[in-house]
Amino acid sequence: MTADVPEGLYGPIQNINNANITEIKAVGAKYTMYVIDRPLQAPVGTIWDTLVASPHFTKLVAALNATESGGLRDMLAGTTVPASALTLFAPDDSAYQSLLGSSGAAQSAAAVEVLYCYHTLAQGRYPRSLNGRHFSQQLFPVPAGKVLTRDVYAGFYAQHFTGLQMPSLAVPPLSISKIAPGQLSVQDAHITQPDITATNGVIHRISALLHPPPTVLELALCGTAPPEPLAYAGTFAAFGELVALAGDVVNATLSAGDTPLTVFMPTDAAFDAAIAAGHLPHRPFGQSMTSSEAADLVLYHTAMTDKGPMLFRPTADSPFASDFTDTQPIASAHTVAGQALQLWVHLSQLNSTHVGAAGSDFDQEVFLNNARLYQCAVAEGTGHSCAVPPAGSVPPSNAYALNEGTLCALHAIDAVLLPPPRNATGVEQRIVSMNDTGIFAELLRSVGGLAAYAALSRSRADMPWLYESTELAAEVVAYHVAPAQVHFSRYLNESQRIVTAALNSSAPVLASAVCDTSDCAAGGGRTVTINGQLAIITDVTAADGVLHVLNGVLLVSAQPLKAINGRAWVLDVPLVVPAPTIMDLLRASDSGASMWAEWVSLDEELAAMLADPEKGSYTIFAPADSAMLAIPERRRPAIQHDRQLAQLLRFHLSPGWHMSHMLSNATEAERQQLAGERYCSGTTLQTQRTDCEMHTQVGEGGLLFMGTPGWPFSADVITRDLVASNGVLHIISSVLTYDGYRLPA
């Protein structure tokens, strides 16, 4: 509720210490007089001097005297200079009598230090206080994103408010509210004597000791009643079951105060999905899992970092700022043979943007392995997955915990992280354990390689030629390995070029992940293909990467006559390395487009670009030799030597990888309706000719047609998906012309 004050009267609140300025008068030519509404209180000295001199804070002084030098006590005394002045919410002696009955000296010195840092506000921020002194009239909510506008100060006039979050020196925020006009509270403690002025800050006397955040173990057992912000994501009863089942080993880790922990807790919905997929046994876990299995699972969700917990740090200018770095490996608390199993971070930029004072930032999501972290943002955006925060608060993107004074954090995630089994942690071990007699396992044994993409559908008898050359076998294995980054299926988009280890990292694969169902955002319902090969099993986690099982072998080749990737069963001779370029494919005698290759060769710049993988990847739609022969022989020289040739050639070229399944993007329902002369629209491609597009249509049986906007679709795609190291070649049935092309005489 807001007091009955017209919005037009909201304006900057001017103070001198705890007094409001009611009038400003000029006194002569040099002086200004400020009229204030109350007398100013002369400070006794520093905050520490004031506490020591008061009869009301003897237990607080005794507790701080038990802490180490160089910490908060010295900051309060002014012997250690903080970044700004300080605001201390000081519990009086009655707070200890009613709550603890002691000064808290039984706690460790580090825990006491953190406890009272939690009673101290961090550095001041506009518009409340820039110097860190927060007098009572400066504790009011400010609408998110409001800068230098009158309604910034609307919260000052509110009769009561809740939800004002202000960061403490211990990092976890304090919740400040006004329960009645003139009556402020911090957490559950009333401010009984506000605005005790000191030379280096201000003290607010409070009636109770502030409850610090719970321990990690307490939060991990929150079950169906989680605190904010965990409550935004769901409930956590299943994770609590695992923690309880795991027993002492996990309890000791989650309670330890010597290492900052970051725990990633899957929601109950995430566990339901993992159980439905057969990845986990049914609940209750106490009847279906052992305590050691539960311990492995909980510890795999627990990260241990020396530099502190992994936190989101949103601001108005950068609402998605965090401690997470793309491709960053994080050591989990789950160890096998003394080695910690790794977790992998991936930052995914989204389409929506937030514009702040520092400019425009892309919204982003944070993934850990195959799970997305729930996060909040100061501004609305695609990555915003929390309830709208109260006015004036920074959304709580982190659930904080304190273990014996060590700051820790917990984050909700939308999928369960599945650790590799103890007897097969590495990618190679997992491949062999999944199919010990498969061809890929045999290849691994023969060349000593490892793979991130494995083909298990063929036997040795089907492709004996793979064993004729150790070099060939090694390159085939390397073509299934993406060494630069771990790629879980949720990281992939509809068309993504991924560098492999084959041919000195010059032979990429084309990955595609298409959402099939409404639960795709939660990690399910994806069809993943690599060079057209279907991934029949995805996201098999290993200690050194991730494994996707394909239904066919990926083959890499430099032999121009056999440069077809993806489907091993169409080949009748061994393929050799290295991989060809697009120009190699075009010039091959049996490519079916050798005449078009001759025209491309006339444009030296274009030919050089298509022959060099370092100059980017392209998709070329080359007219077949039969289409070229259909052009009257007397006209061919005129077209071939016309100044428009360069533009005509580039009109048949599109940047990027465009496999045929990406061109025929009709839905299944549309495909079923296609018959006879029926067709539906496909993909629109930008060509290398400036401001020119190429359109596709799909007909019955997946038949593809190419054409120019506004013209009949006169070219059929007669041979598709000839893959080179720098792109894709499709052979079409006629020469396409663009709007404005003039056939030479």
Order of alpha helices (4+ residues) and beta strands (2+ residues): beta-beta-beta-alpha-alpha-alpha-beta-alpha-alpha-beta-beta-beta-beta-beta-beta-alpha-alpha-alpha-alpha-beta-alpha-alpha-beta-beta-beta-beta-beta-beta-beta-alpha-alpha-beta-alpha-beta-beta-beta-beta-beta-alpha-alpha-alpha-beta-alpha-alpha-alpha-beta-alpha-alpha-beta-beta-beta-beta-beta
